[in-house]
Amino acid sequence: MPLGDACHAPCKSVYFVYYACMTATLTELRRDTSRVVRAADQGEDVILTEHGQPRYRLQRVKPIDRKAAAAALRAIGPVEFLPRK
């Protein structure tokens, strides 16, 4: 999905859609970081703009399920490493 469409994904199955998305400028991020980060922490995608153009997307990082990752690595089997130079 292009960065500019982050808040306006098409949805054909409902009549009214609430887009959980916030737009902030880089200046607003610098001046009021806690407000912008708090919005991302609550699950909103935050689009950061520069000179009116969307440049960056700030979103909360999903925690890693270590047990699932370890199981996936075990499923791969033994790994052969290339010799070091």
N, C-alpha and C positions, 0 to 999 in steps of 0.2 A: 504494500500500500504506500503510495507516495506520501511524503511528509505533510504536504498541504491538505490531504484528505483525512488526516488522523481524527478530526472531530466530526467528520461528516461522512461516515461510512454508509453506503446505501442499505436500506432496510425496507423490504417490501411486505413484511408480514404484520406490521403494526401501523396504526394511523399516527400516533404521537410517539416521538422518541426523545428521550432525554440523553444528551451527549455529555458524559462526564469528562469534560475537557476544559482546560484553562489555558488562556494565552497570556503570556507575559513577555515584556521586553527584557533585554539584557540589563538595562538600567534598573528596571523594577527588581530583577533578580539580585542585583548588587545592593540595592537599598533596602529591600524587604525579603531577604533570603528565607527567613523562617516561614513566612506566609506561603511562598512558592513551594518550598520543600514540604510543608505540611499538607498542601493540596496533593502533591505526588504521593505522600505517605498514606493518604486516605484512599488511594486507588485511582485518582484522576491522572490522565495523561496531561502533561504540561508541555505546551508548545512554546518554545522560546523564539522570539522574533528579533531580527536585526534589520534596521531600516525598513520596517514594515513587511519583510519577507520571512517566512518560517525557516529557521535554520537548524534548530535542535529539538529533540524530544526528550523530556525528563520523565522517567517512570520508575516506579518502585521495583527493585530487584526481587525476584522470587527466591525464597530460600531453597537451598540444595537439599534434596532427599538423599543423604549419604548411603543409606541402606540400599536404595534402588540403584544408585550409581555403582556401588560395589557389586551388586548382583549382575548388572549389565556388563561390568568388566569381567566377572567370573564366567559369564556366558560366552564371551569372546574366546576364552581359552588362553593358553600360554602365548606370550608375545616375545618375538625375537627382536633384540635391539641390534642396530647396526654398530659395527665396531667404531670406537672413537678414533679420531685422527690424532 
